[in-house]
Amino acid sequence: MSWERAEMQEAQVRSWVAANFAVTADGKVSTAAGTSSQFTSPADKARLLRIRAEHDAVMIARGTLEKDRMVLGVRDEALRASRVRRGLPEEPLRVIISGSGRIPTDLPVFRYPGGPIVLYTTRRFSSREPAALEGNLTVQVMGEQEVDLSETLHHLRTVYRVRKLVCEGGPTLIRALAELDLIDEIFLTVAAKLFGGSLALTMTGLPGKFLPASRRFRLSDVKKGDNEIYLTYRKEACI
Ligand SMILES: NC(=O)c1ccc[n+]([C@@H]2O[C@H](COP(=O)([O-])OP(=O)(O)OC[C@H]3O[C@@H](n4cnc5c(N)ncnc54)[C@H](OP(=O)(O)O)[C@@H]3O)[C@@H](O)[C@H]2O)c1
């Protein structure tokens, strides 16, 4: 193999990306109050934990982390024990994406146990940001104005050994991943509700420009829950 080809292949090595989202029947992902944790069942929350526990890392963007105040841990002893039996750390790595790096230090993610935290940010980030000063996380600068998501996934795979990660949002991040065609799998919960709202977000944000090309998936699993359904899609080329 030529040196250039080997280098190209190496650059393409990246973590597998699954997105996990809940939507209403009209495709909305958050309530009028702007949160997402209230509109699905306890069974869906248990499913979210199971999916988290199956991945090496969980990724979240700054907006959702602040709005939904998630811990991003696996708060279920049996699931943690099963990870350990499979040779994994008890908790997945927690990955935060923020161009500004302005992450308030009083968020639950810093207060409750979970995996190590890595912040991927940009040159806009200042080391005077509170999160960095508190020594709560490892900071990786990956881009000038926006986080370079391809580089980030390459870094996660090669440095942190993350084979597969689950991205739990939010829409701005999902949109950016979809633009780059970096979503391999989607776990989608459809709740039997309608929210309406012209400013209500969908999984890829507010209605706006089309993606550079449609991203095509194949339905690989359907499960019926109590008044909601759980769908799994795989990127066509991955099947
Ligand atoms: N139903 C569901 O399953 C679900 C799941 C997740 C979220 N949500 C809902 O979605 C809403 C939040 O969504 P959102 O779109 O406003 O926010 P978001 O995607 O969670 O966060 C946006 C922020 O993330 C950072 N970011 C994202 N992509 C980036 C990139 N490529 N480079 C640099 N920074 C990047 C930026 O942070 P900086 O400004 O710091 O640079 C940006 O302002 C909430 O209401 C939440 O409840 C619903």
PDBQT file of the ligand as one rigid body, heavy atoms in Angstrom, charges set to zero:
ROOT
HETATM    1  N1  LIG A 301     -35.839  14.724  22.407  1.00  0.00    +0.000 N 
HETATM    2  C1  LIG A 301     -34.575  14.440  22.461  1.00  0.00    +0.000 C 
HETATM    3  O1  LIG A 301     -34.200  13.257  22.354  1.00  0.00    +0.000 OA
HETATM    4  C2  LIG A 301     -33.558  15.538  22.660  1.00  0.00    +0.000 A 
HETATM    5  C3  LIG A 301     -32.200  15.206  22.717  1.00  0.00    +0.000 A 
HETATM    6  C4  LIG A 301     -31.283  16.239  22.906  1.00  0.00    +0.000 A 
HETATM    7  C5  LIG A 301     -31.702  17.553  23.018  1.00  0.00    +0.000 A 
HETATM    8  N2  LIG A 301     -33.003  17.852  22.962  1.00  0.00    +0.000 N 
HETATM    9  C6  LIG A 301     -33.465  19.245  23.131  1.00  0.00    +0.000 C 
HETATM   10  O2  LIG A 301     -32.758  20.074  22.202  1.00  0.00    +0.000 OA
HETATM   11  C7  LIG A 301     -32.636  21.385  22.760  1.00  0.00    +0.000 C 
HETATM   12  C8  LIG A 301     -31.200  21.885  22.650  1.00  0.00    +0.000 C 
HETATM   13  O3  LIG A 301     -30.797  21.799  21.306  1.00  0.00    +0.000 OA
HETATM   14  P1  LIG A 301     -29.880  22.906  20.604  1.00  0.00    +0.000 P 
HETATM   15  O4  LIG A 301     -29.787  22.557  19.158  1.00  0.00    +0.000 OA
HETATM   16  O5  LIG A 301     -30.360  24.243  21.000  1.00  0.00    +0.000 OA
HETATM   17  O6  LIG A 301     -28.499  22.715  21.359  1.00  0.00    +0.000 OA
HETATM   18  P2  LIG A 301     -27.337  21.630  21.331  1.00  0.00    +0.000 P 
HETATM   19  O7  LIG A 301     -27.105  21.025  19.996  1.00  0.00    +0.000 OA
HETATM   20  O8  LIG A 301     -27.513  20.722  22.480  1.00  0.00    +0.000 OA
HETATM   21  O9  LIG A 301     -26.126  22.602  21.706  1.00  0.00    +0.000 OA
HETATM   22  C9  LIG A 301     -25.737  23.640  20.847  1.00  0.00    +0.000 C 
HETATM   23  C10 LIG A 301     -24.383  24.105  21.268  1.00  0.00    +0.000 C 
HETATM   24  O10 LIG A 301     -23.463  23.010  21.173  1.00  0.00    +0.000 OA
HETATM   25  C11 LIG A 301     -22.238  23.447  20.685  1.00  0.00    +0.000 C 
HETATM   26  N3  LIG A 301     -21.999  22.825  19.376  1.00  0.00    +0.000 N 
HETATM   27  C12 LIG A 301     -22.798  21.987  18.675  1.00  0.00    +0.000 A 
HETATM   28  N4  LIG A 301     -22.176  21.600  17.542  1.00  0.00    +0.000 NA
HETATM   29  C13 LIG A 301     -20.973  22.213  17.539  1.00  0.00    +0.000 A 
HETATM   30  C14 LIG A 301     -19.862  22.224  16.653  1.00  0.00    +0.000 A 
HETATM   31  N5  LIG A 301     -19.816  21.495  15.527  1.00  0.00    +0.000 N 
HETATM   32  N6  LIG A 301     -18.791  22.992  16.991  1.00  0.00    +0.000 NA
HETATM   33  C15 LIG A 301     -18.806  23.715  18.122  1.00  0.00    +0.000 A 
HETATM   34  N7  LIG A 301     -19.799  23.752  18.999  1.00  0.00    +0.000 NA
HETATM   35  C16 LIG A 301     -20.868  22.993  18.709  1.00  0.00    +0.000 A 
HETATM   36  C17 LIG A 301     -22.319  24.951  20.623  1.00  0.00    +0.000 C 
HETATM   37  O11 LIG A 301     -21.901  25.376  21.918  1.00  0.00    +0.000 OA
HETATM   38  P3  LIG A 301     -21.211  26.794  22.235  1.00  0.00    +0.000 P 
HETATM   39  O12 LIG A 301     -22.278  27.820  22.043  1.00  0.00    +0.000 OA
HETATM   40  O13 LIG A 301     -20.740  26.661  23.644  1.00  0.00    +0.000 OA
HETATM   41  O14 LIG A 301     -20.097  26.952  21.254  1.00  0.00    +0.000 OA
HETATM   42  C18 LIG A 301     -23.797  25.182  20.382  1.00  0.00    +0.000 C 
HETATM   43  O15 LIG A 301     -24.239  26.452  20.793  1.00  0.00    +0.000 OA
HETATM   44  C19 LIG A 301     -33.090  21.303  24.204  1.00  0.00    +0.000 C 
HETATM   45  O16 LIG A 301     -34.404  21.827  24.267  1.00  0.00    +0.000 OA
HETATM   46  C20 LIG A 301     -33.115  19.813  24.489  1.00  0.00    +0.000 C 
HETATM   47  O17 LIG A 301     -34.082  19.476  25.446  1.00  0.00    +0.000 OA
HETATM   48  C21 LIG A 301     -33.948  16.879  22.777  1.00  0.00    +0.000 A 
ENDROOT
TORSDOF 0
